[in-house]
Amino acid sequence: MKSNNTFRIALFPGDGIGAEITEPTRLLLDEVAAKVGGFGFDWAPCEAGAAYYRKHGTALPDHSIRTAREADAILLAAMGLPDVRQADGREMTPQIDLRFEFGLYAGVRPVKPIPGVRAILADPRAHDIDYVIIRESIEGLFAPYAPGTRDGDGEARETMVITRPVCEKLFDFAFKLAQERGGEKKVTSVDKANVFQAFAFWREIFYERAKGFDGVAADHAYVDAFAMTMVQKPWTIDVAVTENMFGDILSDLGAALMGGMGYAPSADIGDEHAVFQPCHGSAPDIAGKGLANPTAMILSAAMMLDWLGAKHGSREAGVAASAMRRAVDEAFGGGQLVTCELGGKAGTEAVFAAVRETLARVDA
Ligand SMILES: NC(=O)c1ccc[n+]([C@@H]2O[C@H](COP(=O)([O-])OP(=O)(O)OC[C@H]3O[C@@H](n4cnc5c(N)ncnc54)[C@H](O)[C@@H]3O)[C@@H](O)[C@H]2O)c1
């Protein structure tokens, strides 16, 4: 952070709907900083993504990595276009490369429906869902140093990697979060330890680390059963920690329970760096139509403010995070603001305008 309480933010609009939700979020962040006072932002736009790859042959250029490394935080919208692929058939995934580059092992994905947004589950207890999925984000089935192989037309393989150092940091992160967040104080290991050695190892380390956190309960569930719990009795979950691929899938289920991808924020956190980005992708099916719901991006920006505030001891950044969340809650609270993804009329501009207007009014 610069001496004048200015946070330098590496800003990656990326692809598809990315640019549509980035600029207005930047504007809201500038406005909330001015409203709260005591801190500000220095924006560093960064190029990366599938469209960039199409022009330049690389999806994440060195100069963008450098800018991100020097920044206080990284705010990213979405990257990837399904028709832009490498020779082996895979897409470019610079948003995942950033996690490896900066050791962002903890993918934090809160599942907390916004009051006033149409509930997906009929059970009234679903209004009180408030839990966090921690997705391990630098190894598992995505481990970059154990790339898949393909043997001609006969066979293709992938390798799952679970290591002790990453597990220890990840589980400590999850237990600490459960300790701090004021929920039931319970961490659930979501794994498949009945079938895979890697998960038996994972679970062993999980219970070892649990011993260091008095007052936080530890339990476990197989991923298949846990998927059912997320739908049948999600109010019983507090913090769930899981492998990369499982977390990828389960967090989309969590997003659906909040109303859709446009409502689900996330953070990828490491020891030094962090990326904040909505759970969703570049949504090429709605790009350019003004239909994207920017709420997930706004809430990811609020997570960034919380993280910056905690890291730099900035009370003001924490206050700004709460103000942004309250503005979102109030904008949707009356039930009149219904986004396109839920069959309503509110597109990107309408949601931003509503949040901006409430942000100007809420106490900070
Ligand atoms: N973190 C990332 O950058 C990230 C994450 C997932 C997918 N991707 C990439 O994004 C591209 C599209 O992937 P996909 O279609 O599987 O997933 P997606 O999340 O982009 O879209 C899935 C569905 O959710 C809808 N949706 C997503 N975000 C929305 C929003 N803000 N408002 C309203 N509706 C929204 C889309 O219209 C689509 O119907 C692919 O290239 C994929 O690799 C990137």
The ligand as an ORCA input file, in Angstrom:
! r2SCAN-3c Opt
* xyz 0 1
  N     -13.319    -17.724    -13.263
  C     -13.494    -17.673    -14.569
  O     -13.003    -16.765    -15.207
  C     -14.321    -18.737    -15.226
  C     -15.167    -19.569    -14.484
  C     -15.982    -20.471    -15.168
  C     -15.929    -20.542    -16.550
  N     -15.060    -19.746    -17.227
  C     -15.032    -19.694    -18.693
  O     -16.185    -18.923    -19.099
  C     -16.655    -19.402    -20.370
  C     -18.131    -19.735    -20.269
  O     -18.300    -20.847    -19.376
  P     -19.688    -21.416    -18.890
  O     -20.744    -21.015    -19.876
  O     -19.523    -22.830    -18.577
  O     -19.954    -20.706    -17.487
  P     -20.530    -19.265    -17.153
  O     -20.446    -19.121    -15.675
  O     -19.892    -18.229    -17.966
  O     -22.078    -19.358    -17.570
  C     -22.948    -20.374    -17.085
  C     -24.404    -19.856    -17.167
  O     -24.586    -18.847    -16.167
  C     -24.975    -17.623    -16.785
  N     -24.271    -16.533    -16.114
  C     -22.962    -16.510    -15.759
  N     -22.656    -15.353    -15.196
  C     -23.792    -14.613    -15.172
  C     -24.111    -13.317    -14.705
  N     -23.208    -12.520    -14.113
  N     -25.391    -12.882    -14.862
  C     -26.313    -13.660    -15.416
  N     -26.078    -14.902    -15.879
  C     -24.825    -15.379    -15.752
  C     -24.560    -17.710    -18.250
  O     -25.362    -16.883    -19.054
  C     -24.733    -19.216    -18.505
  O     -26.062    -19.490    -18.817
  C     -15.781    -20.607    -20.714
  O     -14.803    -20.170    -21.602
  C     -15.197    -21.038    -19.378
  O     -13.952    -21.698    -19.510
  C     -14.270    -18.830    -16.603
*
